[in-house]
């Protein structure tokens, strides 16, 4: 009889211990769930990243004409039609001087540069013509008087002397063109011309950089 009572008591104690263990485990789990649920979440993280990215893009896109000299010479650009005519002359100056040196047998860097001038300035001429047509502006199709005189001087040269003169002129011309574009972009209200300058100025900057590099190597 005593053995039976003792066994029953043991069973009761074991059952009670199991219940307490279960309750402790449940309480720990509840505590963990509460901790996870209360952890702070940064719902604005994505928005902040997006905003930062947009700001950087806007800043990068804003820079054109960084090599322009605000105190340097410019072509006439008192109003939009005058600027367009100056830009057209600029294209023709580079195209026709480049053709001249190619006809006279330019080689190496001078030939590479002349080929690029013809290709790129022909493209900018086409872009400018489309804008001028919308605004009923007639563009010149020849060099300006200054560059006609320069061309006559260059026709008397040959070989490395001609190539050196050509590269020096490219530096001068592209710096002036870039100065003019930067100055006119700051004053014009015409969206078409703003777009033209934004698109074309980086190409002019590339030409200026290459002209300086090539000129320094001759």
N, C-alpha and C positions, 0 to 999 in steps of 0.2 A: 504493500500500500504506500509506504514511504517512497519507494522507488518511482511509483507512478506519479505521485505528487511532485517529486523532484524533476521528473522528465517534463511534466506539463509546465512547470515554472521556467525551465530552460527554453522551451519553445516560445513562451510568452516574451521572454527577454530578447530572444533573437528577432522576433517579429517587430518588437518596438525599435530595436536598433536599425533594422532595415528601413522602417518608416522614417526615422530621423535622418538617415543617410540620403534617402530619396528627397526629403524636404530640403536638405542642404544643397544637393545638386541642382534642384529646381530653382532655389534662391540665387545660386551663383549664375545660372543661365540667364535668369531674369535681369540680374545686375549687368551682365555682359551685353544683353540686348539693349538695355537702357543706355549704356555707354556708347554703343554704336549709333543708336538713334539720335543721341544728343551731340555727336561729333559735328563741328561746324563745317558747312559746305560753302565753297567759293563760287557762287553762281555767276559772278561777274568776271571770272578769269578769262573766259572765251571772248567776252566783249572787250576787255582790256587789251587782249592780244590783237584783236581785230582793229581796234582803234589805233594802237601803236603802229601796226603794219600800214594802215591807210595814211597815217601822218608821214611815215618814211617815204612812201611812194609819192605823195604830193610834193614833198621836199625835193626828191630826186628829179621829178618831172619839171620842176619850176626853173631849173637852171639852164638857160641858153645864153650864148654870147659871153661866156665867162672870160674869154680872151680879148674881148673888146676893150679898147682904150678910150675912156670917156673924154680924155683931153686930146685925143688924136684927130687927124683929119677925117672928114666925112665927105661923101658925095652929096649933091643937093637933095634935100628931102623936106622942103618947107611944107608940102602937103602930099596927099596920097598919090595923085597922078605924077608929081615930080619924083617921088620915091620910086614908083614903078618904072619910070623911064631911066632913072639912074641904075636901077637893078638890071634892066635889060641891057644897058650899055656895058655894065660890069660883066655880064655873061658873054657878050660879044667880044669884049676885050680879051678875056681868057681863051675863048674858043679860037679866035683868029690869030692871036700870038702863038698859040700852041700849034695851029696848022702851019704857021710860018716856019717854026723851028723844025717841025717834022719834014717839011718840004726841003729844008736845007740840011737834012741828014742827021738830026739829033740822035744821040745814042744813050745807052745806059739809063741813069736816073732821070735825065732830062726827057728822054723819050717816054719812059714810064709815066712821068708826071704829065707830060703833054697829052698823052692818051687819056689819062684820068680826067684832065680838065675838060676835054672835048665831051666825054661821056656825061660827066656830072653837070656841067653847065648847060648842056643841051637839054637835060632833064629839067633843070630849074627854069629854063626858058619856057618849056612847055607848060609847067605849072603856072608861071607868071602870066603867060598868054591867056590862059583860061580865066584868070581873075580879071585881067584887063578887058577882055571881051565883055564880061558882065557889066563893067563900069564904063564902057565906051571910051577906053583910053587906047590911043594908038602908040605902040611901042617902037622904038628905033630898032633897026635890024643891022646896024653896023657899029664899029668902034666909035668912041668919042674922039674929039679932035686931038686930045692929048695922046691917046694911044695910037692914033694914026701916025703921029710924029715919031713915037717910040718905035713903031713898026719899021719906019723908014730907016731909023738908025740901026735896028737889028738886021736889016737886009744887007748891010755893009759888013756884018761880022760873019764869022764862020767858026766851026770846030768848038773847042772848049771855051773860047771867048764868047761865042754866041750862047752856048749853054749856060755859062755863068751869068750873063746878062739876063737871060730868060728867068732863071731861078731867083735872081735878085728882084726882078719885076713882080714875080709871083708873090713874094713875101710882102712887098709894098701894097700890091693890089688887094690881096686877101685881108690884110689888116684894115685897110680903108673900107672895104666892103663890110667887114664884121662891125666896125665902128658905126657905119651908117645903119645897119640893121638894128643894132642895139638902141641907137638913138631914136630911130623911127618907131620901134616897137613901144618905146616909152611914151610916145606922143599920139600915135594913131588910135582911133576908136573903131577902125574897120576890122571886123572879125576875120574876114578873108585874108587880109594882110597880116594880121596877128598870127594866123595859122601858117601862112607862107613863111614868115620869119622864123617861127618856132621849128618848123620842119627843115628849113634850109640852113639856118645858122650853124647847127652841128656839123654839117657837111663843109661849110666854109672854114670852121675851126680845124677840121681834119686836114683840109688843104693847107691852111696856114702852118700847122704843125709840121706837115711833111715838107713844105717849102723851106722852112727854116732848117730842118734836118738836112735836106738835100743840099741846100745852099752852103751849109757849114762843112759839107764833105767835098766840096768842089774847089 
